[in-house]
């Protein structure tokens, strides 16, 4: 079944600009780097479009980021009438070791910082700040006491993604999906109120309910040195919810577009989640999809009750460094790649 939170996908206007921004935050190891036509997505996006994409990992651990730019068609802009609480992915949280020092990365671009640092409203022992990326997509920086990191580096105090924030229209219905179907069964918090951090965000001044879910089991991903099961935050606001962030737009248009889970047996996992009640969107492929950088994978799509896209991905080949690659289909499921071996990916770091 699901083994880890693998990546969070962003549709961006300019991949190079966005990746330069996220490299400052430690996402400098390209696990996939590709420019091609993604024909398998045609049933979802309505055309066979050329795109370029990078899936960039963070050596401090946590989920990777996928940055996806359309080339043969113009990406549709982020909705001008969007408000906090409209269904869909609203923000992504990154783990940090020292939040004040991380905010110093933006001393030359202070308009990047929206709010903070301050206590996380639903968990006051956490410290957080809210920033925006070059496409004005919202990113939380969250300092959590006792948070685990894969590697500690003097020049990097930002880790990978630890949870997406997903706005929903019916909290109880969405809890049944993420808790009972996807197995994120542990409730870290269930909070109600007004979040002062969102005061300047359209719709952020409304009362809301925030629920953070976690799957407490250890990751069984091949990449578990870097990836764990992560968490999922659901948010429901009071008042009118508005249209889904991707209503009238395509996956890949500007916005936070998907969460992706790492799986071992994609067909079995897909079938089981559909049996439990998940809505299927795209069946798993049967032939390896070339991701670039020597990586291949199988993938499939489901949607949550509001239409937010959920990707399942089964890595089938990984190249750690030149001439060192693995056919993961021949590796025993649940047996992670050893720590010393996974540390070799640091030699793939992108050099600015």
Secondary structure, DSSP 8 states (H G I E B T S, - for coil): -EEEEEEEEEE-S-HHHHHHHHHTTT--EEEEEEEEE-GGGHHHHSS--EEEEEEEE-TT-SBEEEEEEESSS------TT--TTSSEEEEEEEEES-HHHHHGGGTT-GGGEEEEEEEETTEEEEEEEEEE-TT--EEEEEE-TT---S--BTTB-EEEEEEEEEE-S-HHHHHIIIIIIS---EEEEEEEE--GGGTTSTTTTS-EEEEEEE--S---STTTTT----EEEEEEESS---S-TTTTS-TTSSEEEEEEEEESSHHHHHHHHHHHT-EEEE---SS-EEEETTEEEEEEEEE-TT--EEEEEEEEEEEEETTEEEEGGGS-TT----HHHHGGGGGGB---
